[in-house]
């Protein structure tokens, strides 16, 4: 049971930063970055407010995925591990593809 709780807390610690970024940066005048330290977005993004709204939705989806994974960890350890593997492989690929689409729409 302690492993399930550790898995839940770990997934929750992954979800919280995504949720914070989505909530507090959606109304920012600076574009929300996908890559840490990327400063090139200031010149690439033309409609920052719409771009940030789309990115906030993307980050909320990431937070929700990790929250569901954490709940899966609480229910059945194996389910949590499978969901975590999916989040960290296929999930990252899908999020990156959606980011590229958002960036191309607002560049």
N, C-alpha and C positions, 0 to 999 in steps of 0.2 A: 504493500500500500504506500510505503514511503517513496518508492520509485515513481508511482503514479503522481504523487503530489509534486515531486521534484520536476517531472516532465511538464506538469501543468504550469508551475511557476516559471520554468524556463521559457515555455511558449508565451506566457503572459509578458515576460520581460522582452520578448521579441515584438509582441503586438503593440505594447504601449508607445514606443518611439514612433511607429508608423501612425498611430492614432493622433499623437501630439502634433506631428508634422502636418497631418491632414487638417486638424482643427485650427491651429494657430497660423499656418502659413497660407491658407486659402485666400485670405484678403490682403496678402502682402503685395507691396509694389515691386518686389524682386521676384523673379521666377523661382519656383521650387526646383531644386536640383535633384537629379536622379543619381548622379555620381558625386561622391564627396569631393568638395574642392573645385567643382567645375564652374569656372567664371565666364565661360564663353556664351552662356545662355542669355546674358544681357543684350548681346548684339544679335542673337539668333531669333529670339521670341519677339513677335510684333504685338500680339494682343496678350499682355501679361495676365490680366484678370481672368479671361476665359481659360488660358493655359493653366493657371493655378487652380481653377475650379476642377478641371479635368484631372490634374495631378492629385488633387485632394481626394477625388473619388477613387483613383488608383491606389493611393496609400490606405484609404479606408478598406478597400478590398483586401489588401495585404494584411492589415490588422485583423480583419474578420477571419481570414484564412488561418492565421496563427492562433486566434482565439478558439476556433473550432478544433484545431489540432490539439490545443491544450485540454479542451473538454474531452476529446478522444483519449488523451493520455489518462485522464481521471477515470474514464469508464473501463477501458481495456488497454493495457500497456502496449500490446502489439499493434492495436489500431492507431495509437498515438505515434508509434515509430513509423508505421507505413505512411501516415498522413504527413509527418515531418519530412520524410524522404521525398514525398511528392511535392511538398512546399519548396523544398530546397533544390529540386531539379527541374521538373516540368513547370512548377510555379514561377521560378525565376525567369525561365525562358519566356513564358507567356506575359509576365509583367514587363520584361524588356521589349517584347514586340509591341505591346500596347503603348509603352513609353515612346518608342520610335514613331508610332502612328500619331500620337498626340503632338510630338515635336514637329513632325512634318505638316500637320494641320495648322499649326500656329507660327510657323516660320515663314 
